[in-house]
Amino acid sequence: YGNIKELNARRKARPFFAFLRETKDSDLVVVFGENSAAVLGLGIALLAIVTTMLTGDARADAIGSLLVGLVLVAVAVFLAVEVKSLLVGEAADPAIKQAADELARVDPRVARVISIITMQQGPGEVLVAVKLDCEPGLTAVDVSAVINEFEERLRAQCPEAKWIYVEPDLSGTE
């Protein structure tokens, strides 16, 4: 019950199962999967045992055991699919990429964004790598200020961006 309360608090207005598929918090998904399998499995087992006791037919118990096994396999597959992407590194929430793009676009010292790559490292931990095309004529001190201010603004807007790497480039020198 506590796990579902926590899921509901974090998902806000998003649909429950959509949140489970989209969340980057693998611990929460795993605990939900384990708890769901336990409750469903116990319910099936109880029903199978009661049916066996009432009817005297042991096949109900055997069918219940098979159903519990199917529940465990289904939950294992669900967890493998949901957690695998976090283990091999998936792109972070697109909002982080959009925020980085917008922050660079409003800075007059940046001519354009060449590329942005994000990678989810774990719950609340995102790596952001950005290549910025800086306006010509900037000094090394100016470019350093562009990078430092960009990182500071992005962290303020997206606190989950724990690691931000900015590679500056000069117009026309890709």
N, C-alpha and C positions, 0 to 999 in steps of 0.2 A: 504494500500500500504506500509506503514512504517513497519508493522509487517512482511510482506513478504520479504522486504529488510533486516530486521534483521535476519530472518530465513536463507536467502541465505548467509549472511555474516558468520553466525555461522556454517552452514552445510559444507562449503567449497566444496569439490568434491563429498561428499556423495549425493546419490539421495534424492530428496526433501521428498518423503513420507517415505523413510527408515529413514531419520533423524527425522521426526516427531515421528516415532514409537520408536526410540532408545534414543532420548534426555531425559535428566533428568530434564530439565527446564520446569516444569509443567506450569508456568505462561505464557511462550511463546506459548505453545500448546493450552492452554485455550483461550488466546486472538485470536490466529489464528482460532480456532473453532468458536468462537463467531462472529468474523468478516466475516468468510466464510458463516456462516448461515445467517447473516444479508444481505450480498450482494446477495447471491443466493435467499433468501426469497423475497427480494425487486424486484429482476429481475422477479421471477415467478409471484408475485403480479401485477407488471406492465403489464406483458404480458397478464395475466388473465383479468385485467380491460380493457385494450385496445381491447382484443378480445370480451369481453362483449359489449363494446360500439359500435364496428363495426358491430357485428352480432345481437345485441339485445337479445342474449341468455344468461340468467343469470347462466346457468350451467357452463359456462367457469369460472365465478368468483368462483363458488362453488368448481370446480376442482382445481383451483388455490389455494384456501384456504386449501384444503386437501393436496396438494403438499407442501405447506409451512409447514404444520404440520409435514409431513413426513421428510422434511429436518431438522426441529428442533429435532425430535426424533432421526434421524440418527446421528446428531452432538452430541447430549447428550450421546448416546451409545458410540460413538467414544471417547469422553472425559472421560466417566466413565471407559472405558477399559484402556486408556492410563494413567490416573492420579491415578487410584486405586492402582497400584503396588507401586507408590511412597508413598501413604498414609499408606500402610501396611508394607512397607519396603522391597525393592528388593535389590538383590546383585548389587554392583556397577559395573562399566565398568571392564571387565576382565583384561584390561591392568594394572589396579592398583594391582590386585592380582599377575599378572606376574611380575611386577616391584618389589613387596615385596619379592616374591620368589627368583628372581634373585639377589637382594641385599643381602639376607641372604646367598645364595649359594656361593657368592664370598668372604664372610667373613670367614677367616680360623678359627675363634673362634666359629663358628656355625657348629655343626655336620650335622644337617638337620633341615628342616622345618617340624614340626609335623602337624600344621594346620594353615590355613589362612581363615578368614571370613571377608567379606566386606559387608557393608550395606549403601545404598544411603539414606541420611537423608534429602536431598533437593537439589536444584540446586547448584552444586559446593561444597557440603558438604558430605563427606564420612567418615564413621567410619571403621577402620581397626583393627581387633583383630588377633594377631599372637602368636602362641606358638612355641618357638624356642628351639631346643635341643642343649645346649651349650656343648662345649668340656669339658671333665673332667679336674679337676685341676685348673679351673678358680676361682679366689677369688671373693668375693662379689663386690669389686671395679671393677674387670674386667668385671663381668656380667653387672654391671650398665653401664659401658662404652660401651659394646656391644649394650645394649638397647638404650642408648642415641644417639649413632652414627647411629644406624639403623633408628631410628625415624627421625633424622635430614636429612639423605640421602633420605628417602622415601618422606618426605615433600618437599625437593628440587626437586625431580623428579615428584611428584604428589601433587601439591599444594592444590588440592581438598580434600586430606586426612586431615581433620580437627582434628579428634580424632584418635590417634594411641595407642593401648594398646598391650604391649608385655609381654607375660608370659614366663619367662625362665624355662627351665627344664634341668636336667643333664642326660647325656647319660645313657640309660638303666633304667631310673626311671619314666617312664610314669605312 
